[in-house]
Amino acid sequence: EFEEEYKKEQEREKEKEKQKDDDHSGLDEV
């Protein structure tokens, strides 16, 4: 069960990082 939570946390972090990257790339485009 613990591992399940850990995996979920990792996924959330990855999503956050991806969104940050998207924001940056968007700013670069403008």
Backbone as CSV, one residue per row, in Angstrom:
resi,resn,N_x,N_y,N_z,CA_x,CA_y,CA_z,C_x,C_y,C_z
1,GLU,0.840,-1.203,0.000,0.000,0.000,0.000,0.877,1.257,0.000
2,PHE,1.886,1.234,0.873,2.779,2.389,0.944,3.389,2.688,-0.426
3,GLU,3.823,1.621,-1.095,4.437,1.813,-2.407,3.442,2.478,-3.359
4,GLU,2.186,2.088,-3.241,1.153,2.666,-4.103,1.101,4.179,-3.905
5,GLU,1.076,4.594,-2.655,1.033,6.033,-2.359,2.282,6.716,-2.909
6,TYR,3.413,6.078,-2.706,4.678,6.643,-3.178,4.634,6.868,-4.687
7,LYS,4.151,5.867,-5.388,4.073,5.979,-6.848,3.176,7.155,-7.235
8,LYS,2.040,7.256,-6.558,1.113,8.346,-6.863,1.805,9.695,-6.660
9,GLU,2.555,9.785,-5.561,3.265,11.037,-5.254,4.247,11.361,-6.374
10,GLN,4.978,10.356,-6.817,5.953,10.555,-7.889,5.251,11.067,-9.143
11,GLU,4.121,10.466,-9.459,3.372,10.891,-10.645,2.979,12.355,-10.526
12,ARG,2.506,12.733,-9.348,2.075,14.114,-9.144,3.257,15.061,-9.369
13,GLU,4.408,14.688,-8.827,5.605,15.528,-8.980,5.958,15.667,-10.454
14,LYS,5.889,14.548,-11.169,6.223,14.581,-12.591,5.274,15.534,-13.316
15,GLU,3.994,15.444,-12.994,3.006,16.313,-13.626,3.348,17.775,-13.366
16,LYS,3.695,18.071,-12.112,4.025,19.450,-11.761,5.206,19.929,-12.598
17,GLU,6.223,19.094,-12.692,7.414,19.453,-13.460,7.051,19.677,-14.923
18,LYS,6.220,18.796,-15.460,5.829,18.911,-16.866,5.108,20.235,-17.094
19,GLN,4.183,20.559,-16.194,3.435,21.806,-16.342,4.385,22.998,-16.294
20,LYS,5.371,22.928,-15.384,6.325,24.028,-15.277,7.052,24.184,-16.605
21,ASP,7.477,23.067,-17.179,8.184,23.106,-18.453,7.284,23.724,-19.520
22,ASP,6.025,23.317,-19.538,5.093,23.841,-20.530,4.984,25.355,-20.391
23,ASP,4.850,25.825,-19.150,4.731,27.265,-18.922,5.957,27.987,-19.477
24,HIS,7.140,27.453,-19.181,8.370,28.090,-19.634,8.414,28.127,-21.161
25,SER,8.140,27.005,-21.791,8.199,26.953,-23.246,7.198,27.955,-23.825
26,GLY,6.046,28.070,-23.193,5.035,29.012,-23.666,5.576,30.429,-23.603
27,LEU,6.240,30.756,-22.504,6.788,32.105,-22.361,7.856,32.346,-23.423
28,ASP,8.680,31.333,-23.671,9.739,31.483,-24.661,9.142,31.795,-26.033
29,GLU,8.035,31.142,-26.343,7.429,31.338,-27.660,7.017,32.787,-27.860
30,VAL,6.455,33.393,-26.839,5.938,34.770,-26.984,7.049,35.774,-27.225
